[in-house]
Structures are given as structure tokens and as C-alpha cells.
């Protein structure tokens, strides 16, 4: 990705993450949003339609739905339909336990929709301590139903110390369903702040994972491992953090942040109910800070062009500053950096 | 994106549409194409010469340039056409647009 495009700035995000509710029937220990109960002033359906109008007006290409569990909202299918009517591609991150027959019927044959089902282990022994008792069986049962109806999906795993040893079996499991494995980075956000030290990978494992990714080019990462990826995966995605440059996040109450992992008052851009998205995108202070961010200590690193300092969210939440390198970058895993 | 050599069968009497699953929008530098199936983004430094509406396929390139830039000298129009055809050949290669003949 050439930096010149970033410096010129995009008129709007390429995609937005929309946490459409905070409500979730599960209570995963690494949840980036700390989901559980619905927030007090979650957007009404009409407000959602207003937001969709704005997303379409600004020619945003894709909406990535998360939460909470999006399918907990009874109007979620209608929200999806409204997006598709406006030409917005959608991607849903679901915990896979709310897929009833009506939802499956809707999902069948949807050309503008991508579905990611979360699974955090190749066995219940690994998955259930993370996602909750009995969830492995429930998720696999629904994956079977998706597969049986020919509905395409990917399996999404948040990489942690617990499931790292099962990454290859998760890869095989996904392959057996004709699905892609998507591995996301665990970050110290939401409940992940509390479980960070317990779940984060050791440096030697991060280094091994980097090599594993190189050997499995068909594994997708949602651009979350660019700070770890080797030369072999060059060109498969971004080589820098996309927050406030390509993407932003809208929370269940309409508040806009640069990224789902940076939902902190310091980065708060505004609420789309009070300000236009365009105004927030172009003028919010927290967004400008991220766009202008230069991690000086990384600039002389031989991998700088591959990661441009890595994930600011991990740096911010672990070091309370943005001006430090991503503590989990590949160079840190090879040698300690002073 | 760099401009590349055009390919012979291309002609400015052809029009172009977005390929299936592709979206495009205008940016300061030109056009930003989005492929929902990935690789996702293609940046095209085309300035104001081409707008997303061109890819509705209603006008061929010659007519587009005539309509949008009526005061442009003939010679200059030819140069612009040539450069844009080069860009289109790259976009065709990437599967972002498809070529349609005006009489089809």
C-alpha cells in the first residue's frame, strides 16, 4: 500500500465496523466489546436506516457487522436488507448460536453478504473455556446447517495462548467445510483487557505463528497481523493500520471511533445522530492524530515498510501512549528492542 | 497505479461497465475501485478525466470526452483517450471492468 494515497486522505471510509448491539447471549472472555447487555440508547430501526442512508451517500463500500451478537436484534435481517438495497456489501461476525431456520433461509443465496462464524478451538476443551460451556457443540451444529444449505461462511478464530496449539486443526476443520479460516488478533480491548496477560501469546509462539501464516497463504487475517507477517504474504493485505485511514467503527449508540479496538474517549470522533459521518471522518481530533501518527522509533527498522509501527491499539492499551512500537511486532519477537 | 500499454483490440468506441461485485467512487486523486472478493482496493490516479458515472456504460470514451470537455483541442482529446485506454486495459486485466460495444 503506497503511503501517498494515505497522505492524500480518502473522502470516506472504505468500510465501517458497525456494532449494531451490545447484547450477546455469550460472554466470551476475550470479547473486544465487553458485550452482554444491550446499551441504554441503542439505535432504533429508523435511526439505523438513517445511518445506512449516510453510509450509502458517502459511498462506503462495505459494512462489517459485529456486536454483541447482531442476530439478537429482531430487526437485524431488515437492517441487512436495507444495506443491500443501497448497494452496501455486508459482512457479519456472528457467534453462530442464533441461526434459526428463518435466518438460514435469508442467508441462502445472498450475493452481497459474507458470514463469519466465531470458533475459538478445534475442540470443546479449548473453545468452551473461551466462549462458554457447550458452545463448541452448538456452533458446530449450526456450521453443519449452514454447510448443508450451501451457505458460504468463514470460521473466525481469535488467536490466543489457549487455541494456538490447535490452529492447524481449525484450519483443517474449516477446509473440511469448504470454508476459509480467518484468524484475528487478540487485543487488550473490552474484556480482553482483563484476560490480556492470561491469553496473549508468548513471543516464541507469535514468531512460530508468523511462519505458520506464511505457510498457509489461504488463511485470511482481516489485516490484523500485518506487524507479524513475513515477506511471503506481502501484497495480501494492508501494511499499516487502517484506523481512520480506511475504516472506522460505529458503536450501538451511534458513537464513532477510528476502530473497534480504539473505543476510548481519547479517540471518540462524535455521534452520527448529532454530526454527519463525513464531518466526523474529516475533522475529528482523534482521527487526525491517528492519520498523522508516526512511530519515530520504528522508522529505522528494516521492517518499517511492512508494518509502519503496527497496531496503535495494542501500543496504546499496553503502554498508555501511541508513540511506541507495537509490542507484538515480528522484530520484538525475534529480539528485544530497547 | 501506473499507466500501462494499451492492448490492440481496445477502441474508444467501446464503453465500459463495472464487473460483477465491483464498486467505484471518486476521490481527490481519481477513482477508488473496491472488489468485495479481494484483493480489495485499486487506486487509479485519473484526476477528473473519468468519473464513476462513466461506468454506467452509456457513453463510449470518445463521446464522454466530447461531452465533458467540449473545449479541449482535438489533438489533446486524442492524447487523453490514449492515456485512458491504457488505464482501462489495466482495469480489464484486473477484472474490475468489462468492455461492451455500443451496438450490443
Boltz contact constraints between the chains, C-beta under 6 A:
constraints:
  - contact:
      token1: [A, 5]
      token2: [B, 43]
      max_distance: 6.0
  - contact:
      token1: [A, 8]
      token2: [B, 28]
      max_distance: 6.0
  - contact:
      token1: [A, 8]
      token2: [B, 29]
      max_distance: 6.0
  - contact:
      token1: [A, 11]
      token2: [B, 27]
      max_distance: 6.0
  - contact:
      token1: [A, 59]
      token2: [B, 25]
      max_distance: 6.0
  - contact:
      token1: [A, 61]
      token2: [B, 23]
      max_distance: 6.0
  - contact:
      token1: [A, 61]
      token2: [B, 34]
      max_distance: 6.0
  - contact:
      token1: [A, 89]
      token2: [B, 36]
      max_distance: 6.0
